[in-house]
Amino acid sequence: MEAKQTVFVNEFTNGILDPAQEMLGPVKDGGHVVANTAPGCWGPMITPSIRGGHEVTRPVFVEGAEVGDAIAIKIKSIQVTSSATSSGNDQTVEGRFEGDPFVAGICPGCGAKNPETVIEGIGQEAIRCASCGEDVTPFIFTNGYTLAFDSNRTVGVTLHKEAAEHIAHDGRTYMATPEHSVQNPIVTFAPHDLVGTVARLRPFLGQFGTTPSRPFPDSHNAGDFGQFLIDALHENGLTREQLSDRTDGHMDINRVREGAVLICPVKVPGGGVYLGDMHAMQGDGEIAGHTADVAGIVTFQVIVIKGLTIEGPILLPVEEDLPYLAKPITMKERETARSVADQWGVTKLEESLPISFIGTGANLNEATDNGLQRAAETLGITIPEVMNRATITGSIEIGRHPGVVTITFLCPVKYLNKLGITQLIKDQYSHTSQSY
């Protein structure tokens, strides 16, 4: 098919990122994608017919993207369309899944695998097997809340029992669930343990990336959640070595928001860019395990970077989100540094720009090691050098507990030139006054 300048997306996977499935598009290199995303974690988690724990968009083929390249994704806008949602801590229900509650749901009544469901009433017993009528949700809340937003989507307020139950009776409307989404709206559970709590909105994408080189349940496309797949008995089980085929699209890093740039590996022809799991807000770590899942409209641009072979994503956050030590050096700071350098006979100052490498693993230590290794291999330097630079010109930040981090530091331009991304980073931080 002829590549399009703009591709519109409102279709979803069944929870499996499968490189053998036909992609949407293609979109031109430099073109744009406009996507209506479905809510992430909780809705799919109580819909066992979805086989991956999330409900992400069908991947888009990017013209000219070949295995071994990278795709820069410029996030132009993120708009929340839900007017209410529910979330909270989760607890699994034994007997309603085989090994992995995100992937292998079963009906405790008739034994159906990944059963289709119907909603009967509201509350945590409302999700029923379409065949036998048994309660089939693999997850319930330990502490949950229902959150309603103002019309401008700037703040949310947690609701009392009566308001939560009112929303629960018309969940798809309040959550603005896209037409082709099959998930049960989580507001059906009507949780109300927190009442009157005020939270600011700062929406971002928990899922954003490219298609792995083998089928992956979408929520497990990361080094921490991917641990559930190792030696699993279901059809998407894999070995520890095969886990490296992931692309870490499921990051839950709150800095993947409007204005940021995400550079993703291409591991299948066309890249297969997908997204979902939009969140209304989240503190670093997503320590509750879940945050406020919402539907929304996302617009982004894709740019192919030829020959940039990376194992996982690189993030260029908006400057506001950079650690203090990793913010671009200003003209005034550089002038002061020049005077110190002259005093001590240092003839040349480094030219540097911010960069953030994503690392994932079974725990935060493994994720940090993974991110340090990716940074060193990509830049062609040693891990100790990355450690030093991240210590004095950057920071290690938690994306998701238990195993997603960002390794952020000021990187010498001479390293970035070899990767062909210097101009991309300069454009991202062009409003900061610097002297090169």
N, C-alpha and C positions, 0 to 999 in steps of 0.2 A: 504494500500500500504506500501511497505517497505520504511523506511526512507532513504533519500539520504544524502551523505556527502556534496554535493553542489547542490543547486537548482537555475535554471536560470529563470528569470522572464521578460517577455516582453508583458504581458497582463494587461488590465486595467478594472476597474469597470465602471459602468455608472454614477458614482458620488455618489452612495449610499454605505456606509459600512454596509453590511447586514450579521449578524452572521448566517443566514439561508443559505447563498450561499456557494457553495463548494469552499474550499480553494485549493491553489496549495501546492505542497510538498507531504508528510511531509519532513522536513529537520531534520537531527539528532541534538540532543542536543550537542552543540559544533561545529556544521557544519556551512557552509557558504552559503550566498545568493548573487547572482550577478544579478542586476536589471538594465534594461534600462528604465529610468523614462521619462515621458512626461512633458512638461512645465506646470506650475501651473496656477495661477489665470487668467490672461487675455485671453488665448486661450479658456479655458472652459467657461469663462464668456460671450464670444461672440458666444457660441455654445449651444443654449438652449436645444438641445436634451440631453446634459449632465445634470444630475438632482441634482448635489451637489455643483457646483461652482468650483470644481477641477476635475482632472482626475488622480487618484492615482492607484498604482499597485494592482493587485489582491492579497489579503492576503495570507500569507504562514503559514501553520500549522507546529508548532514546536513540535517535539516528546517529550513527557513527561511533557508538560506544561499543568497544570490543573488550574481550577479556584481557585484563592487564592494564586497562585504562582506569580513570576515575571520573566521577561526575560531581561537579560542584552544584549544589542546590541552594539557590538564593531565596530565602523565605520572604516574600513580599508582604503578605498579610495573613493574619489569623483572626477570624471572627467567630465568636461563640454564638450558636443559634439556640441552644437549649435555654429555657427559662427556669428550669429546676433540675436537680439531680439528687442522687443518694449515694452514700459511700460509707466506709468504715473498715474496721479490722475484720478479717475473715476467719472462719473455722470450718474445716471440712467435715462432711457427714459420712461416716463409715457405711459401707454397703452400697454406695451410690456411684462408685468409680472403681476401676481396676488399676491400681498403681499410681496413676497420675490424674488427679481430679480436673486438671485443665484440658486434658486431651481425651481421656478414656472414660467418659461418663457411661453409666449403665442404669437401667431401671431396676430397683430392688423388687418390683412386683412381677414383671414379665421377663426380665433379663435382657431386654432390648439394649443393644449397644448404640451409643449416641442417639438416644430416642428423640423423636419429635415431641414437642410439648404444646400444651394449651394453658392459658391462665384462667383460674377459677377463683374469683374474689381477689382479696389483697392479703398481704402479710407473707411471712416466710414459708408458709405451706401452700402458696397459691400456684406454684409451678408444677403442673401435673403431666404425667405421661399421656400422650395422645391416644395410645392403644389401650392401656389398662386403668388409667386414672390415678396411678400411684404418685405420691410426692417424690420428685426426682432431683431436686436441686442439689448439686454436690457441695455447695457452700451456703453458709448462713453467717449473719453478723454476730460478733461478740460485743461490739459497741459501734453503733451506727448513727447516721444523721441524714436528714433531708435538708437540702440547701436551695433557697430560692434567690434569684438574681434580680437586680434592678434592670430597667429597660435598656440602659446603656452598657450593661455588663461590666460594671466597675466594682461592685461589692456583692457579697452574698450573705444571707442570714439563715441560720438553722432554725427549723420550724418545730412547733409542738405537735402532739399526736393528731389533733383534729385537722390541722392544715396538711400534714404529711399524708393522712389518709385521703383527703380530698384530691391531692395530686395523684395518689396511687391509682385512683379509679380511671384516670385518663393519662396514663404514663407516656405513651408515644407522642402525644401532643405536647406535653410539658418538656419532654426531652428532645423534641424536634427530630425524632428518629428518621433517617432518610428512608425513602420509599422502598428501596431494595434491601434494606437491612432486615435480618430475620431475628435479631436478638430480642429477648424479653426485657422490657424496661425495668431497671433496678429500682426505680421509685415504687414499683408494685409492692415491695417489701415494707414500705412506709416506716423506716427506722426513725427514731426521734429521741435518742439518748442525750444528744446535745441540743439545747434550746436557747435561742437568743445570741449565739456566737456570731460575731461579725468577721468576715474574711475578705481580703482584697483579691480581685481577679488579676492574674497575669498568665494568660493562656499560652500553652506550648504543646508540642507533639511528643508524646511518649514513644510513639513508633514513627520512625522516619528513616528510610534507607533504601537499600538495593536488595535484590533477590539472591538468596544463597545458592550455591552450586548443587545442592541436593535438597529434597523436600524437608522443610522445617515447620513444625507448629509455630505460628507467628509469635506468640508470647515467649517462646523458647529460643528465639534468634538472638542469643546473647550468652556470654560465658557463665553467668550465674544461673539463670533459668534453664540454660542448656544442659546443666548437670542432670536434670530429670530424664534426659534422653539417653544417657549413657547406659548401655546394656538393658534398656527398657524392652518389655516384651511386645509392645504394640508395634504397628507397621512402620512407625517413624523412629524407632529405636536406632541408636548408632553407637559406634565405638568412641573412645576418648579422642582418638586421632581424627575421626571424622567430624568432631565438633569444630575443628578449625575451618570447616567449610562455611561457617556462619558469617554474616556480615554485620552483626551487632546493630540491627535496625531497631531493636527494642532496648532503648537506653534510659528512658525516664529521666533525662537530664533537663532540668527546668530552663536551661539557657538555650535550648533548641526552640527559640521563639521568634516572633516577627522581627526581622532585621538581621538575624543571624545567617551565616553561611555554613553549610554542612558539606564536606567533601567525602564521598562514599566510594568504596571499592566496586569495580565491575568484575563480577565473577561468573556472569552468564552473558551471552550476546544481548546487547540492548540495555543491559543494566537492570531493568525491571524496577523502576522507582515506585515505591508504595509508601503509604502513610496511614495513620490512625491513632487511636488511643489518646485523643486530645484531652488535656486536663485544664480545668479552670484555674488552678493554682497548685503549687507544691513547694514546700520547703526542701532544702537539700537533703537527700537521703530517702525521701518518701517512706519515713520510718514506720508509718502505720501499715505499710504494705500496699495501700491504695490511697488515691486521692479523688477529687471530684471529677468524674468522667463526664464529658459533654460532647455533643455533636457540634459541628462547625464547618465553615467554609475557609479553605486554605488556597492561596495563590502563590505559586513559586516558579522560578526560572531554572532551567537546567543547562549546564555548560560542560561539554566533554573536555577533559584534560588528558590528552594523548600521552601514553607511556608512563603515567604516574601509577605505579603498582603499589598498593597498600593493602594491608590485611584487615584493617578496621577504619572507622570514620575519623576524620579530623574536623574539629569545630572551630569556627571563627565567630565567637560570641559578639553581641553588640558591646560597644566599649564599656557601657555602664556595668555589664556583668563580668568584666575582666577582674581578676584579683588585682589589688592595688599595685603590687610589685610588677605585674605583667602589663600594665597600661603602657602605651607607647611613650617613649621619652619625648618630652616637650622641648621646644627651642630653648627655653630658659634653662631647663635642666641640663641640656647638652652644652650650653655655654659655660655653666658652672663646672661640668665634668671636664671640659676642655682646659679650664684653668688648672684643675688638679693634675690632669695629664701633662700639661706643660711643666708644672712644678717638678714632676718626677721623671720627666724625659720619655713619657709614652707618646710616640709619634702619631699614632692613629687610633681613633675610637671605633669600636664596632658599630656598624649600622644594624639595627635589629627591628623586628616586628613580632607581634604576639601570635602564638599558635597554640592550639589545644588538642592533644592526642587523647583519644578514648581508649580506655583499657577495661576489659571485663574478665571475670574469673569466678571461681567457686566462692571466694570471699574477698574482702577488701584488700588483703595482702596480695593475693594472686592477681587481682585486677590491677593493682598498682604495678606489680612486676610486668604484667602484660602490656600496660600502657608505656612503661619505660622502655621495654624492648621494642615495641612498635616505633616509638619516637627515634630510638637509636638506629634501627635498621633503615627506616625511611630516610633519615638525614645522613646516614653513613658515618656516624660517630659512635663513641662508646657509651654504655649505660652510665658509668660514673660521671661523664660530662653532662648527660641529661639530668642526672640527680643534682649536680651542682647548680646548673642553670635554673632548674625548677625550685631550688632552695633560695637562691638570692635574687632571681628575677621572675618568680612565679609562685605556683602553689599546686598542691594536690587537693582536689575537691571531690566530694562524694556526689555522684549522680544518683544512684539507687543503692540502698542497702538491700542485699548483702554484697553485691559485687560489680558495681560500675563506678569508675572514677574518670576524672579528666586530669591530664598532665599538662599544665599550662606554664609557658615561660616565654621570655623574649628570645627569639631565635635569630641568629645572625643572617643577614640578607644573603651572604655568600652561600649559605646552605640552601636557602629557599630558591635561589636562582637556578640551582641544579634540578629542582623539582618542577620548575616552570610555574610557580604559583605566587611569585613575588608581587606582580601587579594586582592579582586578585586580592591579596591581603592589604596592599596599599590602598586599593579602592575601598575596602571595608573600613579602614581607619583614616580616610583621607582628610577628615575634618580636624584631626589632631595636627597641630603645627610641629613639624620636625625639620631638621636640617640634615640632608644627606650629601 
